Every structure is written in structure tokens, then in C-alpha cells.
Amino acid sequence: MTTIPRHSGDSVNRHGEMSMRSLGPFLAIAFGLAWGLLALMILFTSQVEAVFGPVSGTNPLFILAVYAPGTAAILLVWWHYGAKGLARFFRRLVLWRMPLGWWAFLLIGIPAVKYLGAAINGTIGDPLPFTPWYALLPVLAITLFIGPLGEEFGWRGVALPLLQRRFAPLWASLILGTIWGVWHLPAFVLGGTPQSAWSFGPYVVGVLALSVIVTPMFNAARGSILIPILFHYQMNLPIWPEAQPWENYLFAGVAVIIVIIERESMLRTGQGVTEILAPRGGDDVPSVTSPR
């Protein structure tokens, strides 16, 4: 078990090291910006549509709302560490190494759970709703840029490392999963979103499960932001059959199995990535107590 030293005295600090107290401003921006914009879309739908077009996932105001966690993270990293620190924050995008088992789950396991959920749901044979096939290509790009990139710089880029400074990875995951789920609440009220057709309760179960599942992957990849983005992208891909609400319960089962297997690292404080910036020089990983 090795611990890479933290860089709390780093010269890039402009307004002090980010700490648990930084979660307050982060959540204020993430919720204030997202919920404020979505409230405008809910309360003044006709006016918004007259200016920005139909309420949908590609509406500019909706995209701004989705990017609220990432916006909050980037603003706070810049405030605390400046441009050089921000560059080191973005270096976490190139961290990709993790055990092959996690890569197998990311690339194969997630689709398998989705298809199993669709089989239970009776929708496994539904045709892909994109004809001709090349109409899918822009949808794949939009799926990446709207959800995963907009959110993961915040949730796993900033919030999870800060929470893991005080809590064991499992508890940090559940706290963040609760925040993540509640943050999506206005989307269940706003028409034109996928969430508007779902039930909030099963959705929260699924979000809590996903938050638990992605944490050991994140820690195994030494604080990679790339891995959570790819994980989020896999979850949102429109090529998988509709599996709500069953996929939520199946992923909850997967989360329980992962916690049992990874209990030594998931249940002990100090076992997760805690740094916001990638180290300087030859080191290629943020501070972490190595997982099992």
C-alpha cells in the first residue's frame, strides 16, 4: 500500500487549497445555475421556445444547465489554482490505466446489464429509433457532449475527491449519488427530456448504484476524469434498448457485488483519490492510497 504525497503547498495555489468547504460554492453554482435555467424553461416554456427553439436535449439553455457541474468545477479550480492549476486539472483527462477487469465491465458489462434489463422489460426487440443508420452519428456526438462532459468534470473531477478526504469511498459515493440524483429532479418536470417519462424513485436507486460502481473504477484509474466520462457515456448511449426501470435494480445488484468484492478499499477512509490536480513533473497520478 503506497501513498503519493499531496501537494497542499503547491505554488499554483492562489486562494488556498480546495477543501471540504469548497463543496459549498461548488454545489451553489451547480444547483443554482442548473435549477435556475430549468425553472425558466418550466415556467416560461413558450417564451423560451420562441427564442431558443423547442425544449429538448439540444436547447441551448438546457445544455447550459447540464454543464453547470462542470462549469462550477472549472471556475473553482481556476479561482484556487489559476491557469496552471487548471491545466493540471485537465491532465486528469489523459489518465486511462486501470485493471482489465474494469475495462471489460465498462465496455461489455454495462451493455450486458442494459440488455438484461430490456429483456425483463420486454423491449429488447425494439428497433433502433434512428433511420437511416448514419442519423445515429450526430446523436452519438451530442450524447457525449451534453451529459458526460457537462457533468463529470464536476461530480468526479471535484466533488468525489473532496468527499473522499473525509469519508470512505462507499459513503462518499452514496453522498455524491444522492446529490447527483436530486440535481436531476427538474428534468422530471420538464417535458422533452428522457427523465420526464421515468419514475423518480427507481431513477434515484439507479443513480446511487452507478455512483457506487464508478468510484472504484475512478480510484483504480488514479483519479481519471476520462473513465467517469466514458462510464457516463456508456450509460447514456442511445443504441442500447430501453431498460427502465429494471436496469436501475440490476445495477443496484451489481453495486452490492462490487462493494463486497472491493470491501477492503470501499469501506476504509483514506483509500481513494483525494487530489484535484494531477502532480507536476514525472508523476502521472494524483494523491491516492492504492486500492487493492
C-alpha positions as CSV (number, residue, x, y, z in Angstrom):
1,M,0.0,0.0,0.0
2,T,1.6,3.3,-1.1
3,T,0.6,6.8,-0.6
4,I,1.7,9.5,-3.1
5,P,2.3,12.7,-1.2
6,R,-0.2,15.5,-1.5
7,H,0.7,18.9,-2.9
8,S,-1.0,21.2,-0.5
9,G,1.9,23.6,-0.5
10,D,2.0,23.8,-4.3
11,S,3.0,27.2,-5.8
12,V,0.0,27.2,-8.1
13,N,-2.3,27.9,-5.1
14,R,-3.8,31.4,-5.4
15,H,-6.6,31.3,-2.9
16,G,-5.7,28.3,-0.8
17,E,-6.1,24.6,-1.3
18,M,-9.5,23.3,-2.2
19,S,-11.1,21.6,0.9
20,M,-14.4,20.2,2.0
21,R,-15.5,23.8,2.4
22,S,-15.2,24.2,-1.4
23,L,-18.2,21.8,-1.7
24,G,-20.5,24.7,-0.7
25,P,-19.6,27.0,-3.5
26,F,-19.5,24.1,-5.9
27,L,-23.0,22.9,-5.1
28,A,-24.3,26.5,-5.0
29,I,-23.1,27.1,-8.6
30,A,-24.0,23.6,-9.9
31,F,-27.6,23.8,-8.4
32,G,-28.1,27.5,-8.8
33,L,-27.2,27.6,-12.5
34,A,-28.9,24.3,-13.5
35,W,-32.1,24.8,-11.5
36,G,-32.4,28.4,-12.4
37,L,-32.2,27.8,-16.1
38,L,-34.5,24.8,-15.9
39,A,-37.0,26.8,-13.8
40,L,-37.1,29.4,-16.6
41,M,-37.8,26.6,-19.1
42,I,-40.5,25.1,-17.0
43,L,-42.2,28.4,-16.0
44,F,-41.8,30.3,-19.3
45,T,-41.8,27.4,-21.8
46,S,-43.5,29.3,-24.7
47,Q,-41.2,32.3,-24.3
48,V,-38.1,30.1,-24.2
49,E,-39.2,28.1,-27.2
50,A,-39.8,31.3,-29.2
51,V,-36.2,32.4,-28.7
52,F,-34.2,29.2,-28.3
53,G,-36.4,26.6,-30.0
54,P,-38.2,23.5,-28.7
55,V,-37.5,22.3,-25.2
56,S,-35.2,19.3,-25.8
57,G,-31.8,18.0,-25.1
58,T,-30.3,20.3,-27.7
59,N,-31.9,23.5,-26.5
60,P,-29.1,26.0,-25.6
61,L,-30.5,26.7,-22.2
62,F,-30.8,23.0,-21.4
63,I,-27.2,22.5,-22.5
64,L,-26.0,25.3,-20.2
65,A,-27.9,23.7,-17.3
66,V,-26.3,20.3,-18.0
67,Y,-22.9,21.9,-17.9
68,A,-23.5,23.5,-14.5
69,P,-21.4,21.0,-12.5
70,G,-18.5,21.2,-15.0
71,T,-18.8,25.0,-15.0
72,A,-18.7,25.1,-11.2
73,A,-15.6,22.8,-11.1
74,I,-13.6,24.7,-13.7
75,L,-14.4,28.1,-12.1
76,L,-13.4,26.9,-8.6
77,V,-10.2,25.2,-9.9
78,W,-9.3,28.4,-11.7
79,W,-10.1,30.5,-8.6
80,H,-7.9,28.4,-6.3
81,Y,-5.0,27.4,-8.6
82,G,-5.1,29.7,-11.7
83,A,-4.4,28.8,-15.3
84,K,-1.5,26.5,-14.5
85,G,-3.6,24.6,-12.0
86,L,-6.4,24.4,-14.4
87,A,-4.1,22.8,-17.0
88,R,-3.1,20.2,-14.4
89,F,-6.7,19.6,-13.6
90,F,-7.3,18.8,-17.3
91,R,-4.3,16.5,-17.3
92,R,-6.5,14.0,-15.4
93,L,-8.3,13.5,-18.8
94,V,-5.3,11.5,-20.1
95,L,-5.3,9.1,-17.2
96,W,-6.6,5.8,-18.6
97,R,-4.8,2.9,-17.0
98,M,-6.9,0.6,-14.8
99,P,-7.2,-3.2,-14.5
100,L,-8.5,-5.1,-17.5
101,G,-11.5,-6.3,-15.5
102,W,-12.8,-2.8,-15.1
103,W,-12.3,-2.1,-18.8
104,A,-14.3,-5.3,-19.5
105,F,-17.1,-4.1,-17.3
106,L,-17.0,-0.7,-18.9
107,L,-17.1,-1.9,-22.4
108,I,-19.1,-5.2,-22.1
109,G,-20.6,-5.4,-18.7
110,I,-22.7,-2.2,-18.9
111,P,-24.3,-3.2,-22.3
112,A,-25.0,-6.7,-20.9
113,V,-26.9,-5.2,-17.9
114,K,-28.8,-2.9,-20.2
115,Y,-29.8,-5.8,-22.5
116,L,-30.8,-7.9,-19.5
117,G,-32.9,-5.0,-18.2
118,A,-34.5,-4.6,-21.6
119,A,-35.3,-8.4,-21.8
120,I,-37.1,-8.2,-18.4
121,N,-38.8,-5.0,-19.6
122,G,-39.9,-6.6,-22.8
123,T,-38.2,-4.0,-25.0
124,I,-35.1,-5.9,-26.1
125,G,-36.5,-6.4,-29.6
126,D,-37.5,-2.8,-30.2
127,P,-35.9,-1.3,-33.3
128,L,-33.2,1.3,-33.1
129,P,-35.0,4.6,-33.4
130,F,-32.5,6.0,-36.0
131,T,-33.1,5.6,-39.7
132,P,-31.1,5.7,-41.8
133,W,-28.2,4.4,-39.7
134,Y,-26.0,7.5,-40.3
135,A,-28.6,9.6,-38.5
136,L,-27.2,8.0,-35.3
137,L,-23.8,9.6,-35.7
138,P,-24.7,13.1,-34.6
139,V,-26.7,11.7,-31.8
140,L,-23.7,9.8,-30.5
141,A,-21.7,13.1,-30.6
142,I,-24.4,15.0,-28.8
143,T,-24.7,12.3,-26.2
144,L,-21.0,12.7,-25.3
145,F,-21.0,16.5,-25.2
146,I,-24.2,17.1,-23.3
147,G,-24.2,14.7,-20.4
148,P,-20.8,13.1,-19.7
149,L,-18.6,16.1,-20.5
150,G,-21.0,18.6,-18.9
151,E,-21.3,16.8,-15.6
152,E,-18.2,14.7,-14.9
153,F,-15.7,17.5,-14.5
154,G,-17.8,18.4,-11.5
155,W,-19.0,15.2,-10.0
156,R,-15.9,13.1,-10.3
157,G,-13.5,15.9,-11.1
158,V,-14.0,17.8,-7.9
159,A,-16.8,16.6,-5.6
160,L,-15.7,12.9,-5.2
161,P,-12.0,13.7,-4.4
162,L,-13.1,16.2,-1.8
163,L,-15.6,13.8,-0.2
164,Q,-13.0,11.0,-0.1
165,R,-10.9,13.2,2.1
166,R,-13.4,12.8,4.9
167,F,-15.4,9.6,4.0
168,A,-14.6,6.1,2.9
169,P,-15.2,5.6,-0.8
170,L,-18.6,3.9,-0.3
171,W,-20.0,6.7,1.9
172,A,-18.6,9.3,-0.4
173,S,-20.2,7.6,-3.3
174,L,-23.6,7.5,-1.6
175,I,-23.4,11.1,-0.6
176,L,-22.5,12.1,-4.1
177,G,-25.1,9.8,-5.7
178,T,-27.8,11.5,-3.6
179,I,-26.6,14.9,-4.7
180,W,-26.4,13.7,-8.3
181,G,-29.9,12.3,-8.3
182,V,-31.5,15.3,-6.6
183,W,-29.7,17.6,-9.1
184,H,-31.7,15.9,-11.9
185,L,-35.1,16.5,-10.3
186,P,-36.2,19.4,-12.5
187,A,-35.7,17.2,-15.6
188,F,-38.5,15.0,-14.4
189,V,-40.8,18.0,-14.5
190,L,-39.6,19.5,-17.8
191,G,-41.1,18.0,-20.9
192,G,-38.9,16.9,-23.8
193,T,-36.3,15.1,-21.6
194,P,-35.8,11.3,-21.2
195,Q,-36.4,11.7,-17.4
196,S,-39.9,13.1,-18.0
197,A,-41.0,9.6,-18.9
198,W,-39.4,7.9,-15.9
199,S,-40.2,7.5,-12.2
200,F,-38.0,9.4,-9.9
201,G,-37.8,6.7,-7.2
202,P,-36.3,3.9,-9.3
203,Y,-34.1,6.5,-11.0
204,V,-32.5,7.5,-7.7
205,V,-31.9,3.9,-6.9
206,G,-30.0,3.6,-10.2
207,V,-28.1,6.8,-9.7
208,L,-26.9,5.7,-6.2
209,A,-25.9,2.4,-7.7
210,L,-23.9,4.0,-10.6
211,S,-22.2,6.4,-8.2
212,V,-21.0,3.4,-6.1
213,I,-19.9,1.4,-9.2
214,V,-17.9,4.2,-10.8
215,T,-16.0,5.1,-7.7
216,P,-13.7,2.1,-7.5
217,M,-13.1,2.5,-11.3
218,F,-12.2,6.1,-10.7
219,N,-9.8,5.2,-7.9
220,A,-8.3,2.3,-9.8
221,A,-7.6,4.7,-12.6
222,R,-5.9,7.1,-10.1
223,G,-8.4,9.9,-10.4
224,S,-9.0,9.8,-14.1
225,I,-11.8,12.1,-15.3
226,L,-11.7,10.2,-18.6
227,I,-13.0,7.0,-17.1
228,P,-16.2,8.5,-15.5
229,I,-16.9,10.4,-18.8
230,L,-16.7,7.0,-20.7
231,F,-18.8,5.4,-18.0
232,H,-21.4,8.1,-18.1
233,Y,-21.4,7.9,-21.9
234,Q,-22.0,4.2,-21.9
235,M,-25.0,4.7,-19.6
236,N,-26.5,7.4,-21.9
237,L,-25.8,5.8,-25.3
238,P,-29.0,5.7,-27.3
239,I,-28.0,2.5,-29.1
240,W,-29.0,0.4,-26.1
241,P,-32.6,-0.7,-25.8
242,E,-34.9,1.0,-23.3
243,A,-34.4,-0.8,-19.9
244,Q,-36.1,1.5,-17.4
245,P,-36.9,0.9,-14.6
246,W,-35.3,-2.6,-14.5
247,E,-31.8,-1.5,-15.2
248,N,-31.8,0.5,-12.0
249,Y,-32.5,-2.5,-9.9
250,L,-29.9,-4.6,-11.8
251,F,-27.2,-2.0,-11.4
252,A,-28.1,-1.8,-7.7
253,G,-27.3,-5.6,-7.5
254,V,-24.1,-5.0,-9.4
255,A,-23.1,-2.3,-6.9
256,V,-23.7,-4.6,-3.9
257,I,-21.5,-7.3,-5.5
258,I,-18.7,-4.7,-6.2
259,V,-18.8,-3.4,-2.6
260,I,-18.5,-7.0,-1.3
261,I,-15.6,-7.7,-3.6
262,E,-13.9,-4.4,-3.1
263,R,-14.8,-4.0,0.6
264,E,-11.3,-3.5,1.8
265,S,-10.9,-0.4,-0.3
266,M,-14.5,0.8,-0.3
267,L,-15.2,0.7,3.4
268,R,-12.0,2.3,4.7
269,T,-11.3,6.0,4.9
270,G,-8.1,7.1,3.0
271,Q,-8.5,4.5,0.2
272,G,-9.5,6.9,-2.6
273,V,-8.1,9.7,-4.7
274,T,-8.3,13.0,-2.8
275,E,-6.4,15.4,-5.1
276,I,-7.9,17.8,-7.6
277,L,-4.8,18.4,-9.6
278,A,-2.5,15.9,-11.4
279,P,1.0,16.1,-9.9
280,R,3.8,18.0,-11.7
281,G,6.9,16.5,-13.2
282,G,7.3,12.8,-13.8
283,D,4.4,11.7,-11.6
284,D,1.3,10.9,-13.6
285,V,-1.3,10.4,-10.9
286,P,-3.0,12.4,-8.1
287,S,-2.6,11.6,-4.5
288,V,-4.2,8.2,-3.6
289,T,-3.8,5.4,-1.3
290,S,-3.6,2.5,-3.7
291,P,-6.7,0.3,-4.0
292,R,-6.4,-3.4,-3.6
